[in-house]
Amino acid sequence: MKIPELPKREGVEPEWNMDLDALDLHIPQPVINIEIEANGAITLTKTDPHELQRKANKFRQGYKNWRQKKPFGARGEAKDLKAQREEEAAEEKEEEPAPKLQHGRTISSMEPAASGVEASVGSGTGHEVIIPLSPVKGLTRRKSFSVSLSAQDLTAEAEENWLKFYVNPFAELLDKKSGPLPLCTKNLETILHRNFKSVRGKGPSYDRSPGPYSRIAHVGVGGFHRSHQAVFTDDLLELQKDKQAGNGKGGGKSGPPDDRWAICGIGLMTWDKKMYEALHGQDHMYTVLFRSQKGNDARIVGSIFDFVFAPDDYQALFSTLLDPATRIVSLTITEKGYCQKVDGNLNTEDPNVKHDLSDLSTPRTALGMLVAALDQRRKAGRKSFTVLSCDNQPDNGHQLEKLVKEMAHLAVGSDLTSWIGDHTTFPNTMVDRITPATEAVHKDILKQDFGVEDEWPVVAEHYGQWIVEDKFVDGRPRWEDVGVMFVPDVKPYEYMKLRLLNGTHSALSYVSHLSGFQFVDDALNNEQIRDFVECYMEEVSAAVPEVPGLDLVQYKKDVLTRFSNPYVKDKVERLMLDGSQKLRNTMRDAIKFLTVGSDPPLPTTYLGIAVAAYIRYVTGIDQEGEEIEKVLDPIAEELREPARLACCLRSLPPSPTDGESDSGEENEVSSGSESYDPKEVISIVFGPEIAKNKAFVGTVKEALESICKRGIMYTLLHVN
């Protein structure tokens, strides 16, 4: 009997080695070992994953002790988990018979309630090919062994601290002779020259003392700004210092100082108070923890010189914005901060917009703040500033200009609108760096591995890209000296990034969520989800124009590699935030191009699956028929009933058999009329133009019916 070879994925090394060597803590799922005897007899033996898990726990504890310079025999987490693992192993053996293998793909068909199968197929070379188990409907986390330890159903304490034990083999050892120090100017030199001496850490060596500088007032000092724009500005300040010192890094010769640019953070919303307090207590410094296959790097960033929390002091806000030293006002306020309707116009029904239209002295929106500051500059006869959007918005600069002018016209009048058009610029930009939300465990890693106590660090990948339209009214930093690309037209780069990276992120998130995954890298180690992502990118590529100097094929490979980074542990939940706005910004134009802008029309199969998965999610009912505690969408209330109608769903009370009916089938939801018509949801999210697109609506309808009746994994396995 010939066992068919599994397809090899280009650029991805198979996980041949089942041993825990070289600090490889990736734990395989239950495997079926297949041995074919000379007489053709086939022997199936099942490897208990918990035995592998126990080995991993022992190895992990030894590694932890080694880092802390303790004896190898010391006991810790592994001892606490031993009894639980043995109990679970016995439970798994009783519940999971060895599955039958099919020719060709992993599973040729799948019932809605069935779980995935992982098999180890002997190749005749002494290696094993691992097919990952896919968590789907009815599969608890205890039974879902994904690629990383984080997917296990550990104890509450271990679950909370999962990243602490997800070892990056490239990390170096911190000298534990001295304890960690709180981050502040007073401790900076000690941290840099003592704690960072044995690890990959660095910090600002340039002068951060108060003095004249050209100011970038930045609205929305969150994780992304601090991992991206502030880091590029920090690089430039360091480069200028080197140049002035004549040490060769900045040009080789000493000379007069360049124009010094630094950032003043602006907190406009009440929730910005926490960031204000965290940075204020650290003299506005913070740490970026870069984690990837390149290693672990801690970077103390000092390019934020000041911070204004507007709700406490609007006078300080406008004093900063009217100061001639403020030459750029930049923003990372996310899609919902633009207060746009589906048609792109200003949402005048938004409560915060209503407030600003009636009172610009205490603005609650970035748009209102900009209009008020520009109006005061106009009246004072002062020069305008450049408004620099750094958000993942299509045509972000031009869109922001349109909205600012619309609010200026409504709140002040046409004179201000004309003045803004004549004196203010809004460059388009493209920004890129994957930056997961900061969690308590990141502070732990920074403290234990780098000796720094930081109230609000940032975790990010090493990769970073920034493309900027070179259109500034009052000068700009020489960011091009530190890798920023200035171009006359950002659109090709923007289309590439928004459609191939951001759009793929959103598509991946809802499919992964419905499949039961919590982390992005775990999801991408599932064959069906990875195939879906690759096919989605291939489909959308037809809507991406040629990008100067970039190879799209390589770009897509790099995107998948970045998404699969196990060291940042990006959460699926983060990618699902503000989905209605993200889908509109990243998918709408691609849908229009593929269905209307192409002759003949091009397929939208995978776009349809992505939108259908989103619709299933915003019903607010999970796979077990339970209400989702919080749907992560700004218009969740508006979408709930149309989505439930489209999915033919209504909630059911739990059954006595804990989710199973008398027939043995899972009792998730009850169906009403079997229409599966997504048109109303599509109209709300994408606008009436897409809702009238019969071809695309039909594609979404077909995918939605399959997801609702048979589940997401069945749909992915049977997609044409």
N, C-alpha and C positions, 0 to 999 in steps of 0.2 A: 504494500500500500504506500503510495507516494503522498507525503505531506506537502501541500503547496507552500511555497516560500511566501513569507509575509512581505508586503511592499516596504522598501527602504525609503525613508524620508531624506531627501537631499539636505546635506548640511547638518544633520542631527546624528550624533553618535548613539548607537543602541546601547542599552544598559546591559552589557554582557556580564559584568562581574557581580556575583551575588554575595561576595564577602564584604565585610565592613572594613575595607582597607583604605588607606590614604585619606582618612577622615571623611569618607563617603557615608553620610548618615541617611541616605535615601533608602527608605524601607519598602521593599516590594510588597505587592498584595498576594493573597493566596494564589499559588501557582500549581498547575498540573504539569508534572514532568512526564514527557512521552518518550519511551524507549522502544525502538523497533528491533526485534531480534532477527537473527539471520534467517530464521524460518518464516519470517513475516508476522510473527505474533507481536501484538502491541501491549505494552504494560503502562498503565496510568498510575502514578503515585502522587499524592497530594502533600505539598510542603506546608507545614503549619506556620503562618505568618507571625504568630505570637512568639515562636521560638526565635525567629529573626529579631523580633522586637526586644526580647529579653537580652539578646546579644548586644543590640544597639544601646539599650539602657546601661548595660555594664560598661560598654566602650565609652559612652558619653560621660558617665560618672568618672571614669578614669581620666578622660581628657580634661574634664572640669577640674579635677584634683590637681592634675599636672599644671594647668594654668595658674592655679592658686598655690602651687608649690607644696601640696599636701601629699601624704603617702598614697600610693595607688589603691590601697585596700580600704580607704575611707568610704563610708556608705552615705548615700544621699537619696536623690529622687528614685533611682533604680530600685532601691529596697522598698520604697513606698508603693511602687507600682507592681511589684512582683505578684502579690496575691491577686490583684485585680486582673492581671494578664492571664494567669493560670485559669481563673474562673471563666474569663472570656474565651480562652482557647477551647475549653471543654464545651462551652455553649456553641461555639462556631462548628466544632466537629459534629455535634448532634444535628445542627440545622442545615449544613451545607453539603449535600452530596456532590461527588465529582461530576462536573458538567460534561455534556457531550460536545465534541468539537464538530464544526461544520467545515466543509470545503470553502475555500475562498476567504471572505471577510471573517472578522471575529464572530459575528452572529448574523445569520442570514435573515432572521426575523426576530421580533421581540414583542411579547405581550406587554400591555401597558404597565402592569405591576412587576414585571420581571427585572432583575438586576443584571448588570453587565457580567461578563465572564473574563477572567484573566487566564491565559494559558501560556505555558512555557514549551516551546516547540524545539525539539532537538534538531540541530542543523547538520549534524555529522562532523562538526568541527570542534566539539567540546564546549561550545558556547550555548547560551540560551537567549531566545528572543522573548521579551516580556510584552504582553498585551495588557494595557491598564484596565482595571476595573472601573466602571462608570457608576457613580452614585446616581440613581434615578428614583422615581416615585416608589415609596414603600421601603427604601433602604435607609436604615438608621446610620448615624455617623460611626457607631461602634463597628458596623460591618463594612464601612467604607474606608478601605486603606488606599490612600492616594500617595503621590510621590513623596511628599514631605511629612514630617512628624506632626505638623500642625493640624492635619486632618484627622488625627486620632481622637477618640473620645477619652481624653485623659482626665485626671482629677481636676477639680476647679482651679487649684493652685497652679498645676502644670499647664493647664490650658491658658491661664492668664499670662504665664511667662514663657510661652512657646518659643519666642524668638531668641531668648537667652541661650537656648540649647541648640538652635539651628546654627551650627558652627560654620563660619566662613573659613575654609582651610588656608586662605591667604592672609588671615589676620595675624598680627604679631603680638608678642607678649608684653604686657605692661609691667614695669618694675613695681612690685607691690610694697616696696619699702616705705613709701609715703602714701598717705590717704588721698582721696580725691579732694579737689578744691572747687569752691563756687566760682563760677565765671564772672569776672569783673575786671576793671582796669588794674586794680591793686594786685590781683593774682595772675594777671596775664603772663608776665615774664616768667614766673615760676612754672606755670603750666607749660609754656612753650619750651623752656630749657631743662625742666626736670621730668615732668610727666610725659611729654611728647618725645623725649629723647630716644626711647626704645620702641616707639610705635610710629605709624604713618599719620602724623598730625602736624598741622601748621596753623599759623594765625597771623594777624596783621603786624607788620613791622613798620608801617608808615605812621606818620604823625596824625593822631586823632584828636588833638587838642582843639578847643574852639578857636575859630579864626575865620577869615574870609574864605568862602568857597561858593561855587556855583551849585545851586540847589535843585535837586529833583524831588519834588513833593509827590509822594506816592500814596495813592488811595487803595486800601485793601492789602495790608501787610499780613498776608497769610503764608502758608507753606510754600506755594509755588513762587511767589515773589522772592522769598528768602532763599530759595534754592536756585533761582535763575537770574533775574535782573540784578539783584543785590550781589550775587557772586561775580557776575561779569564786571560790575562796578568795583568790587573789591580787588579783582584781578588788575584792573586798570590803575587803581591807587597804588598797588604794590609795584606795578611796572614803572610808574612815574617815580616812585621812591628809588628804585634801582637805577633808573636813568639819571636822576639827579646825583646819585652816589657815584656814577661812572663805573659800575661794576660789570658792565658788558651785557646785562640782561635787557636793558632798555635802550640799547643803541650804542653802547661802548664808550661814550664820552659824557662827562658831567656837563651840566648846563643849567640855565634858569628853570625854575619850576614851571611845569605846564599848568594850564587852568585846572584847578582842583575841583572835581565834581563829587558830591556825596548826596546821600538820601535823607530826607526828613519824612518819616512815616506819618500818615494821617489816618486816624480811626474815626470813621463817620457814624458807625452804627454802635448801639449800646453794647453789643457782644464783643466789640473791639477792645473793651476795657481790660480784659484778661491779657491780651497781647501787649497792650500798653504797659501794664504793671510788670509783666514778665521781662520785657526788654528794658524798662526803666531801671529795674533792680540789677541789671547786668550791664549798665552803661551802654545800652542799646546794642550790645554784642550778642551773638548766638552761635550755635555750632551746627554745621551741616554734616551729617553722617552719610558718606557715600558708600554704598554697598553694591557690589556686583562681582562678576568673575575676575575683575581686575584687583579685587581686594577690599579691605576696609580702610577708609580714610576719614579722619575727623578734621574738619576745616572750620576754624573760628573766623567768622566774618565780622568785619568792623565798618562796613561802608554805610551803615545807618548811623547818622550822627545825632539825630533828634527824633522825637515823636510827639505829635499833637493829638490829644483825644478830644475831638470837637464837642461832644455833648457836655463836657465839663468846662470848656472855654472856647466859645465861638469867636471871641475877639482874637485869641491867639491863632485860630485857624485862618481868619481873614488877614491878620497881620503877616502871616507866613506867605499866603497866596499873593498879597499885594507887594511884597518885598521884591524889588528888581532882581535880587539874587536868585529868586525862583524863576528859572528859565524853562523848565519842563515840568508838567504835571502828568504823571503816568498813572495807569490804573490796572489792577487785576481785581475785578469785582464780580466775576463769573457772569454767565449768560443772563441770569435773572436780575442782575444789577443794572441792566440796560433798559428795563421797564418797557419792553417792546410788545406789541401785539403780534399776532401771527402774520399780519400783512406788513410788518416791519415798521409801522408807525408808533409814535409814543402812546403808551397806555394811560390815557388821562383818567381812567377809572381806578388806577392803582392808588391806595390810600396815601402812600408816601409822596406820589406825584401830585396828588390833590393838595397836600399840605404845602409842598414847595411852590406850587403855582399861586398860592395865596400868601405865602410868607417865605421869602428867600433869606431872611436873616438867620434862620436856624434850619439849614437844609438837612433833609433826611435821605436824599439821594445824591449820588455822585453827579448826576446831570444838574440838579439844582445848585449844588456847590459850585460847579464850573460856571454856570450862567451868572450866579451872584458875583463870583470873583472877576469874571471877564467884564461884567457891567461896571464894577467899581474901578477896574483898571481903565476902562474907556472914559469914565467920568473924571478920573484923576489925570488923564492925558499920558498914561504910562504905556509902555510897550506891552504887547500881548505875550503869552507863553505858548509853547508847543504842547498839544494834548496828545499823549502817547498811549494808545490802548495796547495792552499786552494780554488780552483775553483770546480764547479760542472761538472767535466770532468770524464768520466769513466777511471779508472786506471790512475788518473791524474799525479801522480809522474812519473810513467814509461813512459807515453806519453810525458811529459815535457823533460825527460832525452833523449828520442829518438830525439826530435826536436832540443834540444840544441846540441847534438852530430852531427846531420846532418848539422846544421849551422856552427858549429866549423870546420867540415871537409871542407865545401865549402869556408869558409872565411879565415881560418888559415892553416889547414892541419891535417893530420892523427896523428901527434905527440900530438897535443892538445886533439884530440878525445880520444886517449889512456889514456892520463893523467887524463882527466875527469872521464873515466871509472874506473880508479884505485883509485882516491882520493876524489871523490864527490858522495854524496848520494842524492837521490830524493824520499823521503818517500811518499807513497800514503796516502791520507787523505779522510775523509768524514766529511763535514761541514753542519750544519743545524741551521738556525734561519730565520724566515720570517721577512724581512726588507723592507717595502715599501719605495718608494722614498720620500725624505723630501720635504714638501711643506711649503709655507709661514704660513699657519694656524698652523702648528706644533710649529713654533717659537712663535706664538701668545699664544698658550696654555701654553707653557713653561714660557712665560713672565707673564701671568695673574694668572696661578695656582701655579707656583713655584717661581716666583720672579727672574727669570734668563733670561738675554738677551744673547742669543747664536746665532752667525751668521750662523751656520750650524749644528743644532742638528740632531740626528738620532731618528727615531721612529721604534720600534720593538716589537715583542711579547716577553713574558717572557721565553718561552721554548728555550733552546739552547742545541746543541749536537756537540761534536767534537771527532772523532775517528782518531787516528794517528798510522801509522806504526812506530814502535820504531827502527829507523835506522838513526842515526845522527853521523856525523864524528867528531864533536868538541863540544860535550856536548849539553844540552838543558835545558830549564826551567822545573821545577817540576810541570808541568801543571796538572799532575794526582792528586795533592793535592787540586785542585779546580774543579774537576769533569771531566777532559779530560780522555778519555780511550785510553791507549796505547796497541796495539795488534800486533801479528806477521803478521796477514793477514787482510787487510781492506775490501777485495772484497765482502764478504757477506753483510756487512753493506752498502757498496757502491751500490751494486745491489738493495738492499731494498730501499734506499733513492732515487737513481736516477730514478728507474722504478716506485715506488709507490708514491713518493712525487713530484719530478721534472717533470716526465712524465705526471702525473695526472694534475699538474699545467698547463702544455702546452695544454693538451687535453681540459681541462676546459676552458682555455682562448679563444680559437677560437670558440667553441660552444657558449660560453657566449657572445662573441662579435657579432656573427651573430644573437643572440637572442635579442640584444639591451641593454645588461647590461653594466654598467660602473664599478661596484664594485663587488669584488669576493664574499663577504658575501651575497649580494643581489641575485646574481646568484644562490647560493647554497640554498637559500630559495625558489627557484622554484622547484617544485616537479620533473618535467621532467629532468632538468639539474642535480639535486642531484641523481636521479636514474641512469642517464648516468654515473656520476662520480663513484658511488658505483659499477656499473657493469664493468666499465673500470678497476678499481682497482682489482676486483675479477678476471677478465680475465688475467691481467698482473701478478697476484700473482703466477700463474703457472710457470712463468719465474724467480721467486725469490727463491734462495736457502735458506735452513734453516739458521737462524741467531742465533749464540750462545747467550743464555740468553734473547732473545726477542720473544714475542708473536706477530706474524704477524697480527692476527685478531685484537688484541688490538691496534697495531700500526696503522692499517688502520682507526680504529675509532678515534684515537687521531689526525690523519692527517685531517680528516673531521672536527673535532672540531676546530682545529687550522685554517683551511681555512675559517671557518665560523665566526671567531673572528670579531665582529662588531666594535671594538674599534681601530683597526689599519687601517680599511677601505682600504685594499689593492686593487689596481686598476687592472682591467683586462688588460689594456694597458701595464702595467709593465711586466706582464707574457708573453705578445706577443713579447717582444723585442728579436731580434736575433733568431727567431723561427726556421729557417732552420738548425742552428747549435744545438739548444736545442733538436729538434726532432731527429736529427741524434744521439746525445749523449744519449738520454733517451729512445728512442723507437726502434732503429735499431736492437740492440742485442736481445731485447724481441721478435721482429717480427721473427727474424731468429730462435730463440729457439722454439717458438710456432709452426712455420710452417715447419721447417726443422729438428730441434733438437728433436722433439717429435714424437713418434710412438705409435698410429696414430697422425697426425697433430692436433693441438688444435685450437679452434676458435680464430679469430682476428676481430670479428665484431666491437667491440668498438674502437679498434685501427684504424680500417678502417674508422669509422665515424670521429675520431679525425683528421686523415690525410686528409680526404675529406674536412672537415671544414677549415683546413689550406689552402688547394688549393683554395677553394672558396674565402678566404680572400686575398690571394696574387694576385688575378686577378686585384686588385686595383679598383674594381667597387663595390660600396656598394649596399644595398638592394633596393635603389631607382634608380639605374642606373647611379648614379653620381660617378665621379672620387674621390677616397679616396686621401686626400691631401698628406699623407705620409704613405706608407706601412712600418711597423716597422720591416724590415728584411734587413740584409747586402747584400743579393743578390736579392733584389726586382726587379731590372731592368732585370736581367737574367731570373727570374721566370715569369714575367708579361705575356708575349705572350704565352708561353707553358701552363700557368694556364688558360688563357682566352680560348685557344683552347680546353683544357680539359673540360671546363665548357660551351663551345659553346656560349660564351658571346661576345658582342660588345656593346659599349656605344650607347645610344639613347638620342637625345635632349629632354628636358622637354616637355611634352604635354600640350596643353591649359587647360586640366582639372587637372593640378598639379599632374601628375603621374598616372592618370586613363585613360584608353582607352574608346572608345564609348561603348564597351560591359560591362564596369563597372569593368573590371579586371585591376589589377595594371600593369603598363607598365615599368618593371624594365630594361629588357635586351632583346635582340633579339637573337634567336638561329640560329646557322649555321648548320653544319652537326651534327647529334645527336649521336656522338660516345661516349662522356664522357670518353675518354681514358686518364687516369692519368699517364701513363707509363713514359713520358718524365719528368714530374715534380718529380716523385718518383726517377728517375735515378739521377737527379741533386741533390736532397736533401739527399737521402739515399745511392746512388751508384748503379751501374749496377746489383749487385747481388740481391738486393731487387726488382729492376725493372723486373728481369727475373722470379720472384716468381709469377707464374700465379694465384695461389690461393689468395694471398694477393692483387695483382693488381685488381683481379676481385671483391674482397670485397670492396676496395676503390671505384671502378667504380660504383658499385651498390649504395653505400652511396652518392657519388657525384651526380649522376643523381637525386636521391631523393631530395637532398638539393637544387639543381639548379631548379628543376621543382616545388617542393612543399614547400620548406622552411625547416629550421632546426628543428622547433618544430614538424612539421608533421613527419619528419624523426625520431626524438626521440620517438614520441608516437607510431610509427609503427615498431620500430626495433624488429626483431625476437628474 
